Amino acid sequence: MNRIIQFIILDILKNQIVLAYTVLLAAFAWSAFGLEDNNAKGTLTLLNIILLIVPLVAILFSTIYIYNSSEFIELLTSQPIQRKKIWWSLFASLAISFVIAFLIGAGIPLFVFADITIAIMMTVIGCIISLVFVAIAFLSSILSRDKAKGIGVSILLWLYFALMFDGLVLFLLFQLSEYPIERMMVGITAASPIDLARILILLHLDVSAMMGYTGAIFKDFFGTTYGLIIAFGLLAMWTAVPFLISLRVFKQKDL
């Protein structure tokens, strides 16, 4: 299993797309801090970039890589290797590669310019978001043999979590504005890993006051140690559940 992981990681790290992603992320990160007049604004700018670019690249590249590696996967399944180990090796390799790319691209400028607490939080969140969307990519790719369909599903999932979910939440807020639904918003937030990550970081940037009463409720819940444990637990579930479902399908699927 370790040899498979090493081989796949070396193959991924030599990929020009991953190198371009790392360079692009680094360019955005250094520019965000260099062009803003204070580090807080640079952090907010980088936050928006992280929550859009990192999930998109992670889910698209992982989906395409799995489809392009179909012959390699079939070769491994013909060997005396458990399917579980093959799927875990693929996931671990892609996850490690994207975590390394994120740490180099965005982690270094964060620790150079941002406050240490914010830098740690954003780095951890960025790595977890990478894992979440790699796991979602595994699920979308294993559910369909058609490469175009699988990539299309991945793009739609990214659009939903990154853009459409916020629109649905705003629609719900407007339609139910006469009712006290602020506390319910805490539960609704858990339905999107990107929104959950955004709120965790915004609360640590002390801008929750700009979010009104809802922001105060978020701060009362997610600002506590208990709330942080629940939030990171939910993000861990967003990684584990899609991957474990994909693992179960892969173990039973006729290749």
C-alpha positions in Angstrom: 0.0 0.0 0.0 2.8 2.4 0.9 4.6 1.7 -2.4 1.3 2.4 -4.3 0.9 5.7 -2.5 4.5 6.7 -3.2 4.1 5.9 -6.9 0.8 7.8 -7.2 2.1 10.9 -5.3 5.2 11.1 -7.5 3.0 10.8 -10.6 0.6 13.6 -9.3 3.4 15.9 -8.1 5.0 15.7 -11.6 1.7 16.7 -13.2 1.8 20.2 -14.6 -1.7 21.0 -13.5 -0.8 20.5 -9.8 2.3 22.6 -10.2 0.3 25.3 -12.0 -2.3 25.2 -9.2 0.4 25.6 -6.6 2.0 28.5 -8.4 -1.4 30.2 -9.1 -2.4 29.8 -5.4 0.9 31.3 -4.3 0.6 34.2 -6.8 -3.0 35.0 -5.5 -1.9 34.7 -1.8 1.2 36.9 -2.1 -0.7 39.4 -4.2 -3.6 39.5 -1.8 -1.3 40.6 1.0 0.9 42.8 -1.1 -1.8 44.8 -2.7 -3.9 45.5 0.4 -3.0 48.2 2.9 -3.5 45.9 5.9 -3.2 42.2 6.6 -6.9 41.9 7.6 -8.1 42.9 4.2 -5.5 40.6 2.6 -6.8 37.7 4.7 -10.4 38.3 3.7 -9.4 38.5 0.0 -7.4 35.3 0.3 -10.3 33.6 2.1 -12.6 34.2 -0.9 -10.0 32.8 -3.2 -9.4 29.7 -1.1 -13.1 29.0 -0.8 -13.6 29.1 -4.6 -10.4 27.9 -6.2 -9.3 25.2 -3.8 -12.6 23.2 -3.9 -12.9 23.6 -7.7 -9.4 22.4 -8.5 -9.5 19.6 -5.9 -12.8 18.1 -7.2 -12.1 18.5 -10.9 -8.5 17.2 -10.9 -9.4 14.3 -8.6 -12.4 13.3 -10.8 -10.4 13.5 -14.0 -7.4 11.7 -12.5 -9.5 8.8 -11.3 -11.1 8.4 -14.8 -7.7 8.6 -16.5 -6.3 6.0 -14.1 -9.0 3.5 -14.8 -6.6 1.1 -16.6 -4.1 1.4 -13.8 -6.8 0.7 -11.3 -7.9 -2.4 -13.3 -4.4 -3.6 -13.3 -4.1 -3.3 -9.5 -7.4 -5.1 -9.0 -6.0 -8.0 -11.0 -3.2 -8.4 -8.5 -3.5 -10.0 -5.1 -4.3 -6.6 -3.5 -7.5 -5.9 -1.6 -9.8 -3.3 -3.3 -10.0 -1.4 -0.1 -6.2 -0.8 -0.1 -6.3 0.3 -3.7 -9.1 2.9 -3.1 -7.5 4.1 0.2 -4.1 4.5 -1.6 -5.7 6.6 -4.4 -7.4 8.8 -1.8 -4.4 9.2 0.4 -2.2 10.1 -2.6 -4.5 12.7 -3.9 -5.2 14.1 -0.5 -1.5 14.4 0.4 -0.7 16.0 -2.9 -3.4 18.7 -2.5 -2.4 19.3 1.1 1.2 19.8 0.1 0.2 22.1 -2.8 -2.0 24.2 -0.4 0.6 24.5 2.3 3.2 25.7 -0.3 0.9 27.9 -2.2 -1.2 29.5 0.6 0.2 28.3 3.9 3.6 30.1 3.6 2.2 33.6 2.8 -0.4 33.2 5.6 2.3 32.5 8.2 4.4 35.3 6.9 1.7 38.0 6.9 -1.3 37.0 9.0 -1.7 36.7 12.7 -0.5 33.3 13.9 -4.0 32.2 15.1 -5.7 33.2 11.8 -2.9 31.6 9.8 -3.3 28.3 11.6 -7.1 28.3 11.3 -7.1 29.2 7.6 -4.4 26.6 6.8 -6.2 23.9 8.7 -9.5 24.8 7.0 -7.9 25.0 3.6 -6.4 21.5 4.0 -9.7 20.1 5.2 -11.6 21.6 2.4 -9.2 20.0 0.0 -9.9 16.6 1.6 -13.6 17.2 1.5 -13.7 17.8 -2.2 -11.3 15.0 -3.1 -13.7 12.7 -1.2 -16.7 14.1 -3.1 -14.8 13.6 -6.4 -14.3 9.9 -5.5 -18.0 9.5 -5.0 -19.0 11.3 -8.2 -16.5 9.4 -10.3 -17.3 5.9 -9.0 -21.1 6.4 -9.5 -20.8 6.7 -13.3 -18.7 5.0 -15.9 -19.2 7.9 -18.3 -16.3 10.4 -17.9 -18.2 13.4 -19.2 -21.1 12.7 -16.8 -18.8 12.2 -13.8 -17.0 15.5 -14.5 -20.4 17.2 -15.1 -21.6 16.0 -11.7 -18.4 17.2 -10.0 -18.9 20.7 -11.5 -22.5 20.8 -10.5 -21.6 19.8 -6.9 -19.0 22.6 -6.8 -21.5 25.1 -8.2 -24.1 24.1 -5.6 -21.7 24.3 -2.6 -19.9 27.4 -3.7 -22.7 29.5 -5.2 -26.2 28.0 -5.3 -26.3 27.1 -1.6 -25.8 30.8 -0.6 -28.6 31.8 -2.9 -30.9 29.2 -1.4 -30.1 30.4 2.1 -30.8 34.0 1.1 -34.1 33.0 -0.5 -35.0 31.2 2.7 -34.1 34.2 4.8 -36.2 36.5 2.7 -39.2 34.2 2.6 -39.1 33.5 6.4 -37.9 37.0 7.5 -41.0 37.3 9.8 -40.0 34.3 11.8 -37.1 33.8 14.2 -35.0 31.4 12.1 -31.6 32.7 13.1 -30.9 29.7 15.4 -32.0 27.4 12.6 -29.3 28.9 10.4 -26.6 27.2 12.5 -28.0 23.9 11.5 -28.5 24.9 7.9 -24.8 26.0 7.7 -23.8 22.4 8.4 -25.3 21.4 5.0 -22.4 23.1 3.1 -18.7 22.5 4.0 -17.7 25.8 2.3 -20.2 27.9 4.3 -19.1 26.1 7.5 -15.5 26.9 6.7 -16.3 30.5 5.8 -18.1 31.1 9.1 -15.4 29.5 11.2 -12.7 31.8 9.7 -14.9 34.9 9.8 -15.6 34.4 13.5 -11.9 34.3 14.2 -11.4 37.5 12.1 -13.7 39.3 14.6 -16.1 40.4 11.8 -19.1 38.6 13.3 -20.5 41.9 14.5 -21.0 42.8 10.8 -23.3 39.8 10.4 -25.9 41.1 12.8 -27.9 39.0 15.2 -27.2 35.8 13.2 -23.5 36.5 13.5 -23.9 36.8 17.3 -25.6 33.4 17.4 -22.8 31.9 15.2 -20.2 33.4 17.6 -22.0 32.0 20.6 -22.1 28.5 19.1 -19.0 28.1 16.9 -16.9 30.5 19.0 -16.8 28.1 21.9 -14.5 25.1 22.3 -17.6 22.8 22.1 -18.8 24.5 18.9 -15.4 24.2 17.3 -15.2 20.5 18.0 -18.7 20.1 16.4 -17.7 22.2 13.4 -14.5 20.3 12.7 -16.4 17.0 13.4 -19.0 18.0 10.7 -16.1 18.8 8.2 -14.6 15.4 9.0 -18.0 13.8 8.3 -18.1 15.7 4.9 -14.8 13.9 4.1 -15.5 10.5 5.6 -19.1 9.9 4.4 -18.6 10.5 0.6 -15.4 8.5 0.7 -16.8 5.6 2.6 -19.8 5.4 0.3 -17.5 5.5 -2.7 -15.3 2.8 -1.1 -18.3 0.5 -0.6 -19.4 1.0 -4.2 -15.9 0.3 -5.5 -15.6 -2.9 -3.5 -18.8 -4.2 -5.1 -18.4 -2.7 -8.6 -17.7 -4.8 -11.7 -14.8 -3.1 -13.4 
